[in-house]
Structure formats: C-alpha cells, structure tokens
Amino acid sequence: MRQSLKEYIAAFGKWGFLMAAVLVGDILGIIQSYHTGWLIPAWGWWLILVIILIVSPFIAFHRLRVQRDELQAQLHKEKNTANLPHPELYITHQKHEFGIAGEGKYAGVSIDKGTPVLSIEAEFRPTGQMRIETVELCIAGKRLSSLNCEVQESSERLWYSPENIFNISGIGTGKHDVELYALANGEWWHSHSFPIEVNP
C-alpha cells in the first residue's frame, strides 16, 4: 500500500504540489468558514474540495497513460527493429590485372616504385544499409589489405568498387585460389574463391 501511494503521488509530478497546496487551502477555508464567516460560504469550499477530488485522479491517470503510450511506442520500435532482416554482403569478383607501382595508372600507389601489385575489380552488393570499412585479399595463406580502399556508406542496395590494389611482393609465382574479404557493420564477409595466376 505504501509503495502504491508513493507511485500515485509521483504520478502527479509538479501538479502534486499545486494540488496539495489547493487541497490544504480548501480544508482551511472550510474550517474558517464555520467560525469566522468568510465571504465564501462553506458549501463553496465543499464544492472546491469535490472538484479537487475529481480532477486529482484524472491528472494522475493522464500522466500514467502518457508514460504507458511512450513505453508501448518504444517496445513497438524495438520489436520492429529486432524483426528487420540481418543485412548481408555479397562480393563478386569481376576482373583483375597485374601492374607495377610507380608505372602507368599505379603511379600514385603509396608503396616503393617497382613493387608488383594486383588490381581487382569486384561488385559489393549489400541487402541493406552497410558501412564497408576495409577490403582485404586472402592469397597463399596471407591477408593483404587494400592500398586504396576508402570507408564507404551504402544507403542503397548496390555499392561498387572500381578496383582494389594489393601489394603482392611477398607472394610466390604460380596459380592461387584467392578470396576477397570486406569488413562491414563489424562483420567480415568474403567472396567465393577464384583463381589467380601470379607470373614471375
């Protein structure tokens, strides 16, 4: 009972102090009207008391209803968010080519000139909004970070990277099965394996 009373009083908020002050004043007015004959007759004070007793529960009910509606809206939003499908990222290899850092279109690559590089074009297709932070190449048991990948926000269903350039100076010659990896929304996603032949 005590806890319920506390919750009931708390539901009034700032209105509680106002209603309490009016209620105390009204009770004093009723008492004084019987002894000193105030301008407001006793029945007037009783009428004010009745109005207070009617309005007070309504104020408490209104505030509790508002809190209930806010809580229901929050729970509905969380439920809808939880039901959203988990976005996925599909990575598809398009084409690739080899080059030398410092030559041709690789002149601006920030590694030593003469270093062999591998350029890969791939399609990154998310099923929802995703933030692609970095791209890596898995080759010969190594993970190579892209030299030119920038953080990309995908607000649509298609995000396409023209190319990602990798330093392959430590990779041996011959045929390799490789995979592209992308870090997006805190998860790693990868393409299907595809063959690349590194020539001497």
N, C-alpha and C positions, 0 to 999 in steps of 0.2 A: 504493500500500500504506500509506504513512504517513497519507494522508487517511482511508483506511478505518479505520485504527487509532484515529485521533482521534475519528471518528464513533462507533466502537464504545465507546470509553471514555466519551464524552459521553453515550451512551445510558444508562449506569448512573446518572448523576446523583449524588445523595448516597450511594446504595448503593455506588458505586465506591470511595469512601474506606473504607467499612466492609469491603468485600470485600478490598481491598488490604491493610488492616491485619491482617485474619484470615489472609490468604494468607502475608504476611511472618512473622507469628507462628507459623503452622503449619510453614513451612520451617525457622525457627529451632528449633522443637520437634523436628523430625525430626533435625536435626544434633545437638542436645544429647542426644537420647535414645540416640544411638550412643556418646557419650563420657562422659556423667555418670550414665546410668541413671535417668532421670526416672520418676516414678510411672506416667505414661502411656507404654506401650511404643511402639516405633517403628511397629508396624502400626496403632496407634490414630491416630497423626499422619498416616500414609499414607491412612487411611480418611477423615479430615477433609479432606485435600487432594483426594481423589476427589470428595467431596461438594461442595466449593467449585467444582471444575471443571465439575460438572454444573449447579449452581444458577446460577453466573455467567451462562452463555449464556441461561438461561431468563429471568433478570431483564432482560437486555438485550433479548431478544425481546419480552417483555411490554411494556416501555416503548415500543419501536418500534411494536408492534401498536396500543397506545393512541393514539399520535400518528397512525398511519395511519387509524384509525377516526375520529378527530376531523377530520382533513383530508378524508376522504370525506364526513362529515356536512356540513362547511362547503361543499364543492363541490356536494353534492346540494341544499343550501339555496339556493345562488347560482343553480344551474340552474333550480330551480323558480321562483325569483323572476324570472329572465330570461324564463321561459315564460309568466308571467302576462300576460293581455291588457292593453294600454295603456288606462287608463280614459279615457272621452270624456265631454264635457258637452254636452247638448242643451238649447238655450234656445228657448222658445216664447212668443211674445207672446200675452197673454190679453186685456187691455183697457187703455185709457188714458183720462186726463181731464186737463183744464187747471184751474189754480187760481191763487190769488194768495197769496203769502207773507204771513203775519200774519192771514189770514182763515180761519175755519172750521177744518177739520182740519189746515190748513197754518200754524196759529198758532205752532207750535213750531219751524218750519223756521228754521235759523240763517242767514238772509240778510235783507237790508233788506225791511221791510214794503212791500207793493205790487209786489214783483218777480214777474213771471209765472213760473209753474212748471208742469212737466209731470210727472204721476204715471203710471207704467207698472207694471202687474202682469204678471209673467211666470213661467213654470214653468222651473225649472232642474233638469234630470234627468241625474244622472251615472250612468255604467255601473259605477262602483266608488267607493271612498272618495276624496273630493276635499276640498280646502280652498279655498273661494271667498273671495278676499281683497277684491276690489273689483268694482264694476259700473259700466260707462260706456255712454253713448248716443252713437252716431255720427249726426249730423244736420247737413246743409248743410256738409259737409266739416270739421266740428268734432267733437272728442271731449269730451263733458261728463261729469264724474264725478258719481256718485250722491251726494246730500246726506245720505242716511240709511242707506247700506249698512254693515253690520257684518260682520266676518270670521265666516264660517260653516264649521263642520266637518261634512261629510256622511259619516256612518258607514253610512247606508242608501242605497237606490237612488233616493230622492226627497228633494229639498231644494226647498222652495217659498218664494219671497219674495213676501209680500203686495203690496209696492209699492216702487218706487224713484223718488225725486223728483229732478228735474233743474231747474236754473236755465236758462231759455230766453230770458232777457232780450236776448241778442245774436243771436237767430235771427229772420230775416225772416219775414213772413207768407207764406202760400201752402202748397201741398202739397209735402211732403218724403218721400222714401224713406229710412227710418232702419233702423238695426241696433242691437241690444243686444250689448255685449261684456262678458265676465267674465274676470277673471284668476284661474285656478285651477291649483294644482300647478305654478306657474311658467310656465303657458302661457295664451295668450289664446284664448278661444272666442267665437263670435258666432252670433247667430240669423240666420234668413233675413230678408231685407229686407221691411219692411211700411210701408204709407203712413200718414202723419200730416199733417193739415192744421192749420196754425197760423193762427188768426184774429186780426185786429187788435184 
